[in-house]
Amino acid sequence: MMRQVSEVIVNVTVDAVTAIKSFLVNKDNRKPIRIDIHNTGCCDCSLDLSVDEVRENDLIQEIEGLTFTISPEIHELAGDVTISYVNEKVKKGFVLTSSKPLNEWDGFGVCDLKQ
Amino acid sequence: MEQYKLFINGKFQDAASGKTFESVDPGTEAPIATIAQAGKADAEAAIAAARRAFNSGVWSGLTPAARMAKIHDFADEVAKQGLRLAATECMDSGQIIGLAKFSPLLGIGFLRNMALAAATKFPWEEEIPVSGNAFGPGREFIRREPIGVCVGIIPWNFPMTMAFWKIAPSLIMGNCLILKPASYTSLSALIIAECAQAAGIPDGVINVIAGPGGELGSVLCTHPDVDKVAFTGSTEVGREIMRMAADTVKKVTLELGGKSANIILDDADMELAVEGACFGTFFHQGQICESGTRVLVPAKIYDQFVEKMKKRAEALRIGYQLDPTSHMGPLVSKQQLATVERYVKIGKDEGAKLVTGGKRVEVAGIKGGYYYAPTIFANVNNKMRIAQEEIFGPVVCVIKYDSDEEAVAIANDSIYGLGGGVFSSNQARAERVARGVRTGTMWINNYHIFSDYCPFGGYKQSGVGRELGVAGLHEYTVIKRVHVNTMADAKTNMTFQLMSDYKKVDGFAYNCPTMVIAGHGALSSIYKAIVDLGCRRALVLTDPGVNKAGLAQKVKNALADFCVGIYDKIPPDPDLEAVDAATAVARELKADCIVSVGGGSVIDTAKGVCVTLKNGGNANDYLNFLVLTEPQTPHIAIPTTSGTGSEVTNVSVLTSHKAGRKLFIVDARIMPNVAILDPIFSLSLPKDMTVSTAMDAMTHAIEAMTSTMSNKICDGMALQAIRLINENLPLVAADGKNEKARLNMQLAATMAGWAFTIAQVGLAHGMAHTVGALHHVPHGAACGIILPKVMRYNVETSADKLAQVAHALNVNTSNMSDRDAALAAADAIEALMVKVGHPMRLRDMGVPEESIPVCAFHAIADTAVIFNGRPVNDPNDIIALYTQAY
């Protein structure tokens, strides 16, 4: 059973909302956005975003017409998540930070929204 | 609780902010130390210290041997701290003591091995014997120099080893370093800093700052005073570091993630393979980037193998890391534990079969700790996330396959390529499989074996560059090319002259090592000549006409037992295939010397054979300028014409049908070792060939004098050649059997060859090459027809030289200006040609008038034209000359 939360567990910047909506329109997709752990090798994991289904026990939050979902275990581990978007000369993508950083590189890298 | 400080500029100090953070024992979750937490100001101070130290030369200016001596002191201090380092590493990182106790010894060995390699074997300076630029001669060499200020950012899985992997090569190669250890595991790096301080490594050469990667990384990877970043960690962070470093174009080496395949072949020793699969995955709790976390198992032994792995995994003892009986300790952090749990859930959700594990483990007597059971997933599809993403924990995916080819394809179906293994009782088969996997390291019947001299690094998204070994040392140097001009003279510099009106090249090097044996009966000298060359098996190369005339047989007789055969299939205007065919015969006969008997075509072919016989391959491989670095197959040349001078020159002209033109091997090392000028070999030369080849020699001589590369030695050779041709050509034209005149003509051709092989030729040759290539005008005849026209054209720049030519041609130049004498020389050449019956017009040689413009455009691009004494820039000039010759 999923749970619509009343407290704020996900913060999304205006730029990030715009980028996500643009991505979804281009893909003709209105599914929820999942926040999950992703490991890209040697040592430290990070948070990332993907278009996914809502699953049992997921926490979900609606923001600006977008649905964000996260498993309770990941929320317990990472805390509240802030999603921003950078579009700079050499850095482009979503930056995810959390109130309980997963490691010392929290927010250092960027990720794409995966289909 | 112990307190650790930052190490900056040779001193331990608090963070500028005064902040500290705790390090936690992952086996108990108890804090064990506080560490000063560096921020931006500390990172900048460390960079400044490193930059000062580097620029001062206090370290970078030492010889490699002197640095080795200091590294030995450093290693000795590490030895003194060995027990402390091992215990601290164990408690700080969760590494079992059975492993951690070796880490200081391995670090010491690495320091010593790399220092020794740098001081004794590393190619700090390297000569480049062949520069590839014929116009800028000089000594060419490279120096490998330290890059400067390096940053090393290391992960938490092997903190001490990773610290040594960054410290050793950077310092040993003369750089200064800022090391940033992982925040979970900073202690061993700070203890190593104590060792460096105690060893007297100069202040600023090594700096260690602990603190948050995101904040410090942003400074370290963007600061303009940092020259190189070496990072070991996640692909996501590595990618960002590479982007950041790009702004100031830092050198970057990255050692990133992996999802390596450990391929079990169906003939593998089952016990060994099961051990290899479990060790390859569960060693150090699976927190190793090159772990074999995809175990590929043949379908026919799959179930049996999985069952044995399960049994072995369940027998592993999980315990506190300081307990010497523990096979596996804790994961490094609760975050890592949660990550592993998350991936196990993903695996179950994806439909993989959990065979064993998949749960936390409680260790008796300990409350807390991040322990996790060795976990095996079976029935894994390689597309699943657990097979594609690195979990970095004790979780293995066992994947079924049906053939070796499928196993390799599965292994390569990954964004990573860091490690991998093959287990098989058939070494050849295992090597074939290993070759097919695109990865940086493959172990056969082994896993996790690192060696100081063996490079480590990744393919694909597993990284950039290599660590360890000499390859790893190279990553900490930058190459400087040094060119030292042969002649320090503006007027000998052909490239400077591109911006100068002075086109003459004053300086020169005269290198004509061919021994010339000349005179009646000279042929008999070949018997000793071949012995002097250290040879016993001479192959005679010739053409059908010369062979038919019995000249090759004379040579064979003179060689006695030293002749292994006569090959007479050399065609006129030889092509690359002619060289390759002759070379094949020479190889088959195991020839160790080539004797060429013929005109320029035969001798040029023989030069090509000598090169391919010596170096392997075929003639097309060697169509280059000045690339040979050692003596070629010995060559004795016996000319049967008196024209090309090929018996002493450094050129072989060969037709390339693919290129559609004649191409060259040009190299002093193809000059024949011996030239035998025996007049009996030219007595039977027909008159027309006698005349046209003589005019080729005359053109060599005159153009050598008027070229931009002319010099006094070559002038002397050329003038004597001109005199001899002028005096003797009419004699041999009248009587081909005049042996004395024939010998003089041979000497003239050889001297003209010596002259032009150093001084080059000019426009007449460029124009003759063109009508030869486009309209098959014999080269000597074309040279003769065109030469007087070009001499008149060159009067503008070469009147003095052509006046000397006139004198050599026996023209009475008294009371003449140089210009008038030069013009008289051209007239004298034409008079000589008329006297000996040489053709006088191109129209008589089959050249159509309408092709003159096309010929002009070809000729202006001919290499010979570069050296013409009067610069040729306007094709209309050449059209005018062709028209005069028409």
Interface residues (C-beta under 8 A of the other chain):
Chain A: D36 I37 H38 N39 T40 G41 C42 C43 D44 C45 S46 S71 E73 I74 L77 V90 K91 L102 N103 E104 W105 D106 G107 F108 G109 V110 C111
Chain B: P155 W156 N157 A182 S183 Y184 G211 P212 G213 G214 G217 S218 T232 G233 S234 T235 E236 V237 R239 E240 R243 M244 A246 D247 E255 L256 G257 G258 K259 Q287 C289 S333 K334 Q335 Q336 A338 T339 E341 R342 Y343 K345 E389 E390 I391 F392 Y416 Q461 S462
